[in-house]
Amino acid sequence: MSAHDRHLADYRQHPATVWCANPECGNHADGATVMFISEYGIGWLEPEECVCGGDWLDDKPDEEEDDD
């Protein structure tokens, strides 16, 4: 893609911190840095899902409390 094509598509990318929706995954509590990419007004994350197969969350999940 040429620079002119990228300009016309309003292509952008930047790092984003996300958390895995799967509570069993290490990325659930620690988070991961992925790339947020947008083009023609549509945005997506690369990679699109966590290595555990779960969806990404934009906000850090709440700490779960132990009920003893």
C-alpha positions as CSV (number, residue, x, y, z in Angstrom):
1,M,0.0,0.0,0.0
2,S,1.5,3.3,-1.0
3,A,1.7,6.3,1.3
4,H,-1.0,8.1,-0.7
5,D,-3.3,5.0,-0.4
6,R,-2.7,4.9,3.4
7,H,-3.7,8.6,3.6
8,L,-6.9,8.1,1.6
9,A,-7.8,5.1,3.8
10,D,-7.0,7.1,7.0
11,Y,-4.8,4.1,7.9
12,R,-3.6,4.2,11.5
13,Q,-2.0,1.8,14.0
14,H,-0.9,2.1,17.6
15,P,-0.2,-0.2,20.6
16,A,-3.1,-0.9,22.9
17,T,-3.3,-2.7,26.3
18,V,-6.0,-5.3,26.5
19,W,-7.0,-8.2,28.8
20,C,-8.2,-11.7,27.9
21,A,-11.9,-12.4,28.7
22,N,-10.9,-16.0,29.8
23,P,-10.3,-15.9,33.6
24,E,-8.1,-19.0,33.3
25,C,-5.6,-17.2,31.0
26,G,-2.5,-15.4,32.2
27,N,-3.5,-12.4,30.0
28,H,-6.7,-12.0,32.0
29,A,-5.0,-10.4,35.0
30,D,-1.7,-9.2,33.5
31,G,-3.0,-7.9,30.2
32,A,-1.2,-7.8,26.9
33,T,0.0,-5.2,24.4
34,V,-1.5,-5.6,20.9
35,M,-1.8,-3.4,17.9
36,F,-5.0,-1.4,17.2
37,I,-5.4,-0.8,13.5
38,S,-8.0,1.3,11.8
39,E,-8.7,1.9,8.1
40,Y,-11.8,3.4,6.4
41,G,-13.3,4.1,9.8
42,I,-13.2,0.5,10.9
43,G,-10.9,-0.7,13.7
44,W,-9.6,-4.1,14.9
45,L,-7.0,-5.6,17.1
46,E,-4.0,-7.7,15.9
47,P,-4.0,-10.5,17.0
48,E,-7.8,-10.6,16.9
49,E,-8.1,-12.9,19.9
50,C,-6.1,-14.0,22.9
51,V,-3.7,-16.9,22.7
52,C,-6.1,-18.7,25.0
53,G,-8.9,-18.3,22.4
54,G,-10.8,-15.7,24.4
55,D,-12.0,-12.3,23.3
56,W,-10.1,-9.2,24.3
57,L,-11.5,-6.8,26.9
58,D,-10.7,-3.0,26.7
59,D,-10.9,-2.6,30.5
60,K,-9.0,-4.5,33.2
61,P,-11.3,-7.1,34.8
62,D,-12.2,-6.6,38.5
63,E,-10.1,-8.6,41.0
64,E,-12.2,-11.5,42.2
65,E,-12.6,-11.8,45.9
66,D,-12.3,-15.1,47.7
67,D,-15.4,-16.0,49.7
68,D,-14.0,-18.2,52.5
